[in-house]
């Protein structure tokens, strides 16, 4: 049976004015920070601009939630972040993937590890993670207000943060999803609340408003550009293979000096899979500079040298000479992919191995090891995409996640100029920075 949320929602103005800590943003980082601070004894109010929180947790990993990654050496874990590797070294010493696993286990949620290192709840449902976080926040006494966007924040002469609410974006949440008798309310336009300490966890600043609050408090935003996206390719023969995947391929963009190996997936719009997503993360800025239009090379057989492939062709001339080239794929390529690669190399479909000419062999070797495609654009990974860019890391103390510019202001999660490759790394950064910020604010 699905657990209903019974957090303290719709708090009175009298209660709100007594909050020591206000957290803006009800995503993974904001929620985790709220729990950490409240468990440490602080009074915490969590503001979420939409009708529900933890949306990204809900949809991540195809609805399963890729909580973290099975990599248990902090320095190695940090190498998975194109932006933020050095900054996260010390934080991962305080709260690592091991700590994440233990945190959820202590609250009744077991995680499992898949063959590629990704970790999910054993239920394969993101609702398990949401229910766990909601229950922990409720138990710790976190107060929540939904449909409560922030119009502006200033720090007054007494050193308190004055937070003014913006118009809420839509209807109030469905009461039935929050339990009977809950008093759900939105922030009233122009309403002002105060906090001794403030955490901004508004997510990736792809929308200007997400980073603007930090800017008004003196911070610099590194320009946001997309990360973790797939490549659009107009090749008809490639698109005809939608759904075909390889466990290992090599993709490269010579003009940008980018190269990645890993699983590759052919889609209806081009290419995806971990190899492409990792490349898009490491090359986020340079590919943005190319306007997402560039030549892409694919090596479908990265474990084979050109010489080894050519030698295999000679063996086939002798052993299966009567068979058609298109009908005898080279493992681990699928029959469908092999056939299209043979045809793309200009080899007639009725060619037999016994008549396989040297020039044809050379053309096929090139196609297998250096297929060239023209990337014409990007496709964001539905609502799961990540932003490269955010609050400049040199302006934040990563021992506490407190601003070096505005005392009492803290940051966590994707609002920072931190982003990881696919595989649970972005959630781990959220848990880690949220945990550290929450405890530091409560100290």
Secondary structure per residue as TSV (DSSP state, phi and psi in degrees):
chain	resnum	aa	ss	phi	psi
A	1	X	-	360.0	133.7
A	2	X	-	-70.4	133.0
A	3	X	-	-75.5	136.2
A	4	X	-	-93.4	154.7
A	5	X	-	-90.2	126.8
A	6	X	-	-124.1	38.2
A	7	X	-	-64.7	161.7
A	8	X	E	-76.2	95.5
A	9	X	E	-108.3	142.4
A	10	X	S	75.4	44.5
A	11	X	-	-64.4	152.9
A	12	X	-	-73.6	162.3
A	13	X	H	-61.1	-36.2
A	14	X	H	-61.1	-42.4
A	15	X	H	-69.0	-39.9
A	16	X	H	-63.4	-40.0
A	17	X	T	-64.1	-17.4
A	18	X	T	-92.3	0.3
A	19	X	-	-68.3	130.3
A	20	X	S	-76.0	-37.0
A	21	X	E	-127.4	133.5
A	22	X	E	-121.1	133.6
A	23	X	E	-115.3	126.7
A	24	X	E	-102.6	112.2
A	25	X	-	120.3	112.2
A	26	X	-	-99.8	37.9
A	27	X	S	-91.2	-163.3
A	28	X	H	-59.0	-48.7
A	29	X	H	-67.2	-45.9
A	30	X	H	-63.5	-42.0
A	31	X	H	-66.2	-43.3
A	32	X	H	-65.4	-38.9
A	33	X	H	-65.4	-40.5
A	34	X	H	-61.3	-43.6
A	35	X	H	-63.9	-46.8
A	36	X	H	-59.7	-45.4
A	37	X	H	-66.9	-44.0
A	38	X	H	-67.3	-38.8
A	39	X	H	-65.7	-24.8
A	40	X	T	-86.2	3.0
A	41	X	T	104.9	0.7
A	42	X	-	-83.9	156.8
A	43	X	-	-88.5	122.6
A	44	X	E	-128.1	133.1
A	45	X	E	-119.4	125.8
A	46	X	E	-106.5	124.6
A	47	X	E	-107.3	129.2
A	48	X	-	-126.7	128.5
A	49	X	S	-76.1	-18.3
A	50	X	S	-101.7	-176.0
A	51	X	S	-81.5	-4.9
A	52	X	S	-156.2	155.3
A	53	X	S	-103.5	174.7
A	54	X	-	60.1	32.3
A	55	X	H	-61.6	-40.7
A	56	X	H	-69.2	-33.4
A	57	X	H	-62.2	-41.0
A	58	X	H	-60.9	-41.8
A	59	X	H	-96.6	-11.7
A	60	X	H	-66.4	150.8
A	61	X	H	59.4	35.0
A	62	X	H	65.1	30.7
A	63	X	H	88.8	6.7
A	64	X	T	-103.7	-23.1
A	65	X	-	68.6	100.4
A	66	X	E	-80.0	88.3
A	67	X	E	-63.1	-44.9
A	68	X	E	-161.3	-166.4
A	69	X	E	-130.8	142.9
A	70	X	S	-78.8	69.3
A	71	X	-	-133.3	115.7
A	72	X	-	-112.5	14.3
A	73	X	-	-111.0	118.6
A	74	X	H	-58.3	-41.7
A	75	X	H	-65.5	-40.2
A	76	X	H	-67.1	-40.9
A	77	X	H	-59.0	-41.9
A	78	X	H	-65.9	-21.4
A	79	X	T	-70.7	-6.4
A	80	X	T	-88.6	12.1
A	81	X	E	-117.3	107.4
A	82	X	E	-57.7	-35.4
A	83	X	E	-124.1	121.2
A	84	X	T	113.7	2.5
A	85	X	H	-55.7	-54.2
A	86	X	H	-66.9	-39.9
A	87	X	H	-64.3	-30.6
A	88	X	H	-88.3	-6.6
A	89	X	H	-57.0	-51.9
A	90	X	H	-67.9	-45.1
A	91	X	H	-56.6	-38.5
A	92	X	H	-69.1	-18.9
A	93	X	H	-71.8	-28.0
A	94	X	H	-86.6	-38.4
A	95	X	S	-148.1	103.6
A	96	X	-	-108.3	-175.3
A	97	X	H	-59.9	-37.4
A	98	X	H	-59.5	-41.8
A	99	X	H	-68.5	-36.0
A	100	X	H	-61.8	-46.8
A	101	X	H	-58.7	-44.6
A	102	X	H	-67.2	-37.9
A	103	X	H	-60.6	-48.9
A	104	X	H	-70.3	-37.7
A	105	X	H	-62.0	-39.0
A	106	X	H	-64.8	-18.7
A	107	X	T	-109.9	19.3
A	108	X	T	88.8	10.2
A	109	X	-	-112.5	117.0
A	110	X	-	-95.1	142.1
A	111	X	E	-108.8	152.8
A	112	X	E	-122.9	154.8
A	113	X	E	-109.2	129.5
A	114	X	-	-92.4	171.9
A	115	X	T	-59.9	-28.3
A	116	X	T	-91.9	6.4
A	117	X	S	95.6	-11.3
A	118	X	E	-68.1	144.7
A	119	X	E	-119.5	130.5
A	120	X	E	-128.8	160.5
A	121	X	E	-64.7	147.7
A	122	X	T	-62.9	-19.0
A	123	X	T	-77.4	-12.4
A	124	X	-	57.4	32.2
A	125	X	-	-134.8	126.5
A	126	X	H	-65.2	-22.0
A	127	X	H	-61.8	-30.1
A	128	X	H	-60.0	-42.6
A	129	X	H	-69.9	-42.5
A	130	X	H	-61.0	-47.2
A	131	X	H	-60.1	-39.2
A	132	X	H	-63.7	-47.2
A	133	X	H	-64.8	-42.1
A	134	X	H	-62.1	-45.5
A	135	X	H	-63.2	-40.7
A	136	X	H	-65.7	-40.4
A	137	X	H	-67.0	-41.7
A	138	X	H	-61.7	-46.7
A	139	X	H	-62.6	-35.7
A	140	X	H	-79.9	-11.9
A	141	X	T	89.8	21.7
A	142	X	-	-66.5	134.4
A	143	X	E	-98.6	141.4
A	144	X	E	-130.0	139.9
A	145	X	E	-127.2	124.4
A	146	X	S	-96.0	168.3
A	147	X	S	48.7	42.6
A	148	X	-	-129.2	75.3
A	149	X	-	-76.0	162.4
A	150	X	E	-109.8	125.3
A	151	X	E	-81.1	-46.2
A	152	X	E	-159.0	158.8
A	153	X	E	-137.8	133.3
A	154	X	E	-134.8	158.9
A	155	X	E	-106.3	121.5
A	156	X	-	-85.6	-179.9
A	157	X	T	-64.1	-24.2
A	158	X	T	-84.5	0.0
A	159	X	S	84.8	7.1
A	160	X	-	-93.4	153.3
A	161	X	E	-88.8	126.3
A	162	X	E	-99.7	120.8
A	163	X	E	-116.7	121.7
A	164	X	E	-107.9	130.7
A	165	X	E	-77.4	148.8
A	166	X	-	-97.1	166.6
A	167	X	-	-59.4	136.5
A	168	X	-	-75.5	148.2
A	169	X	-	-78.8	-13.3
A	170	X	S	-168.8	-166.6
A	171	X	-	-67.2	161.0
A	172	X	-	-66.8	158.9
A	173	X	-	-61.3	158.4
A	174	X	-	-69.0	116.9
A	175	X	G	-59.3	-33.8
A	176	X	G	-62.4	-24.0
A	177	X	G	-84.0	-2.8
A	178	X	G	-117.0	4.0
A	179	X	-	96.6	156.6
A	180	X	T	-69.6	139.8
A	181	X	T	81.3	5.5
A	182	X	-	-75.1	140.9
A	183	X	-	-98.8	86.0
A	184	X	-	-85.9	130.2
A	185	X	-	-144.6	154.6
A	186	X	-	-97.7	159.9
A	187	X	-	-67.4	134.2
A	188	X	-	-76.6	138.9
A	189	X	T	-56.6	127.3
A	190	X	T	85.2	-7.6
A	191	X	-	-61.4	140.4
A	192	X	E	-118.9	132.3
A	193	X	E	-126.4	165.4
A	194	X	E	-127.9	151.3
A	195	X	E	-144.8	144.3
A	196	X	S	-75.0	-37.1
A	197	X	E	-134.1	147.3
A	198	X	E	-133.3	133.1
A	199	X	E	-115.2	127.7
A	200	X	E	-100.7	119.9
A	201	X	-	-138.4	56.5
A	202	X	-	-87.9	7.4
A	203	X	-	85.1	-175.1
A	204	X	-	-58.0	136.9
A	205	X	T	-91.1	41.5
A	206	X	T	-65.8	-28.2
A	207	X	S	-92.9	134.1
A	208	X	H	-55.5	-35.3
A	209	X	H	-64.2	-30.4
A	210	X	H	-61.0	-40.1
A	211	X	H	-94.3	-10.7
A	212	X	H	-66.1	-33.9
A	213	X	H	-62.0	-40.2
A	214	X	H	-65.6	-38.6
A	215	X	H	-63.3	-42.4
A	216	X	H	-66.4	-19.5
A	217	X	T	-98.4	14.7
A	218	X	T	103.0	3.8
A	219	X	-	-94.8	162.3
A	220	X	-	-105.3	136.1
A	221	X	E	-106.5	121.2
A	222	X	E	-68.6	132.4
A	223	X	E	-52.4	128.3
A	224	X	E	-80.2	136.1
A	225	X	E	-139.1	156.7
A	226	X	E	-65.5	149.6
A	227	X	E	-133.3	163.6
A	228	X	S	55.3	64.7
A	229	X	E	-127.4	165.2
A	230	X	E	-103.0	168.0
A	231	X	E	-104.5	132.4
A	232	X	E	-88.2	128.5
A	233	X	E	-135.7	129.9
A	234	X	-	-86.8	0.5
A	235	X	-	-59.8	116.1
A	236	X	H	-60.9	-41.4
A	237	X	H	-67.9	-32.6
A	238	X	H	-69.7	-46.3
A	239	X	H	-64.0	-25.6
A	240	X	T	-66.9	-13.3
A	241	X	T	-98.9	15.4
A	242	X	T	-48.8	129.1
A	243	X	T	102.3	-18.1
A	244	X	-	-72.9	137.1
A	245	X	E	-135.2	157.0
A	246	X	E	-127.2	142.7
A	247	X	E	-69.8	-28.1
A	248	X	E	-152.1	124.4
A	249	X	E	-145.2	167.3
A	250	X	E	-122.0	128.8
A	251	X	E	-119.3	144.7
A	252	X	E	-148.2	150.5
A	253	X	E	-123.5	91.2
A	254	X	G	-56.0	-37.2
A	255	X	G	-65.5	-22.9
A	256	X	G	-109.6	2.3
A	257	X	T	56.4	43.8
A	258	X	E	-114.2	141.8
A	259	X	E	-155.3	138.3
A	260	X	E	-143.9	149.3
A	261	X	E	-119.2	147.3
A	262	X	E	156.2	-174.7
A	263	X	E	-61.1	144.6
A	264	X	E	-131.7	138.6
A	265	X	E	-126.9	130.5
A	266	X	E	-88.4	132.4
A	267	X	-	-120.8	177.8
A	268	X	S	-69.4	-17.1
A	269	X	S	-111.9	-7.2
A	270	X	E	154.9	-116.9
A	271	X	E	-130.2	143.5
A	272	X	E	-144.8	-160.2
A	273	X	S	98.4	166.6
A	274	X	H	-54.1	-37.6
A	275	X	H	-61.9	-42.5
A	276	X	H	-71.4	-44.0
A	277	X	H	-63.2	-40.6
A	278	X	H	-64.8	-42.3
A	279	X	H	-61.5	-40.3
A	280	X	H	-65.9	-29.8
A	281	X	H	-72.9	-51.1
A	282	X	H	-66.9	-30.5
A	283	X	T	-104.6	20.8
A	284	X	H	-51.5	-47.9
A	285	X	H	-76.8	-41.8
A	286	X	H	-68.9	-37.0
A	287	X	H	-70.4	-33.3
A	288	X	H	-62.9	-39.9
A	289	X	H	-65.2	-25.0
A	290	X	T	-88.6	4.0
A	291	X	T	59.0	29.0
A	292	X	T	57.9	34.6
A	293	X	-	-130.8	112.6
A	294	X	E	-166.1	159.2
A	295	X	E	-79.0	138.3
A	296	X	E	-121.6	131.6
A	297	X	E	-104.7	138.3
A	298	X	E	-123.7	125.3
A	299	X	E	-102.1	107.0
A	300	X	T	-75.8	-16.5
A	301	X	T	-130.8	66.6
A	302	X	T	-65.4	-17.1
A	303	X	T	-87.9	-0.4
A	304	X	S	-117.1	134.6
A	305	X	-	-80.4	160.5
A	306	X	H	-58.4	-37.9
A	307	X	H	-65.8	-38.7
A	308	X	H	-68.0	-38.9
A	309	X	H	-65.6	-44.4
A	310	X	H	-61.3	-38.1
A	311	X	H	-66.1	-36.8
A	312	X	H	-65.7	-35.7
A	313	X	H	-61.9	-40.9
A	314	X	H	-62.9	-39.6
A	315	X	H	-62.7	-40.9
A	316	X	H	-68.3	-31.9
A	317	X	H	-59.4	-34.4
A	318	X	H	-86.3	-33.5
A	319	X	H	-98.8	-30.3
A	320	X	S	-132.2	38.6
A	321	X	T	-56.3	-29.6
A	322	X	T	-80.3	-13.1
A	323	X	S	-85.6	154.6
A	324	X	B	-73.9	141.3
A	325	X	G	-57.4	-42.1
A	326	X	G	-66.7	-16.2
A	327	X	G	-97.2	-1.8
A	328	X	S	-124.9	84.2
A	329	X	-	-70.5	156.2
A	330	X	-	-93.5	117.2
A	331	X	T	-61.2	142.3
A	332	X	T	-97.8	21.2
A	333	X	S	-70.4	142.0
A	334	X	-	-73.6	161.3
A	335	X	H	-60.5	-41.0
A	336	X	H	-64.0	-46.2
A	337	X	H	-66.4	-44.3
A	338	X	H	-57.4	-46.4
A	339	X	H	-59.3	-44.5
A	340	X	H	-68.8	-34.6
A	341	X	H	-68.2	-39.1
A	342	X	H	-61.6	-46.4
A	343	X	H	-67.0	-38.3
A	344	X	H	-65.2	-25.3
A	345	X	T	-79.7	-0.2
A	346	X	T	83.8	19.0
A	347	X	-	-93.3	122.5
A	348	X	-	-57.7	143.0
A	349	X	T	-65.1	-17.7
A	350	X	T	-94.7	11.1
A	351	X	-	-73.3	130.7
A	352	X	B	-100.9	156.0
A	353	X	G	-58.8	-33.7
A	354	X	G	-66.8	-21.9
A	355	X	G	-109.2	15.3
A	356	X	-	-74.3	106.1
A	357	X	-	-75.3	159.7
A	358	X	H	-59.6	-42.0
A	359	X	H	-64.2	-37.9
A	360	X	H	-66.8	-39.9
A	361	X	H	-60.9	-43.1
A	362	X	H	-63.5	-42.3
A	363	X	H	-63.8	-39.6
A	364	X	H	-71.4	-38.8
A	365	X	H	-58.5	-43.9
A	366	X	H	-62.0	-41.7
A	367	X	H	-66.5	-37.1
A	368	X	H	-72.0	-31.9
A	369	X	H	-107.1	-16.1
A	370	X	-	-147.4	51.1
A	371	X	E	-63.4	130.6
A	372	X	E	-111.2	132.7
A	373	X	E	-129.4	153.4
A	374	X	E	-101.1	112.7
A	375	X	E	-78.2	129.8
A	376	X	E	-110.4	-4.3
A	377	X	E	171.0	-172.7
A	378	X	E	-122.5	157.3
A	379	X	E	-127.0	121.5
A	380	X	E	-70.3	148.9
A	381	X	-	-78.6	69.7
A	382	X	T	52.7	-130.0
A	383	X	T	-97.3	10.1
A	384	X	-	-96.3	3.5
A	385	X	-	-68.3	158.8
A	386	X	E	-116.4	150.6
A	387	X	E	-106.5	131.8
A	388	X	E	-87.4	127.6
A	389	X	E	120.8	169.4
A	390	X	E	139.7	-162.5
A	391	X	E	-59.7	130.4
A	392	X	-	-59.7	127.7
A	393	X	G	-66.9	-30.6
A	394	X	G	-68.1	-10.8
A	395	X	G	-95.6	6.8
A	396	X	E	-126.7	137.9
A	397	X	E	-87.5	108.2
A	398	X	T	-78.8	0.6
A	399	X	T	-77.3	-27.8
A	400	X	T	-129.4	-12.6
A	401	X	T	69.2	19.2
A	402	X	E	-88.6	147.2
A	403	X	E	-63.6	140.8
A	404	X	S	-85.0	-9.8
A	405	X	S	-102.9	-37.6
A	406	X	S	-128.4	96.2
A	407	X	T	-55.4	138.6
A	408	X	T	91.9	-9.6
A	409	X	E	-99.2	133.3
A	410	X	E	-128.0	161.4
A	411	X	E	-133.9	152.8
A	412	X	-	-156.6	150.8
A	413	X	G	80.3	-153.0
A	414	X	G	-75.6	-9.6
A	415	X	G	-63.4	-27.5
A	416	X	B	-72.5	158.0
A	417	X	S	-78.1	63.0
A	418	X	-	-132.2	130.8
A	419	X	E	-152.6	143.0
A	420	X	E	-110.6	171.0
A	421	X	-	-75.5	172.3
A	422	X	T	-68.2	148.4
A	423	X	T	128.0	15.6
A	424	X	T	100.7	-1.3
A	425	X	H	-72.8	-33.9
A	426	X	H	-71.3	-36.2
A	427	X	H	-67.1	-39.1
A	428	X	H	-62.4	-39.0
A	429	X	H	-62.1	-36.2
A	430	X	H	-67.0	-47.4
A	431	X	H	-61.2	-44.8
A	432	X	H	-65.7	-52.7
A	433	X	H	-66.8	-34.7
A	434	X	H	-66.3	-43.3
A	435	X	H	-61.8	-46.6
A	436	X	H	-65.2	-45.8
A	437	X	H	-62.1	-45.0
A	438	X	H	-60.1	-45.1
A	439	X	H	-68.6	-37.6
A	440	X	H	-66.8	-38.6
A	441	X	H	-66.5	-32.7
A	442	X	H	-80.8	-13.8
A	443	X	-	-67.3	360.0
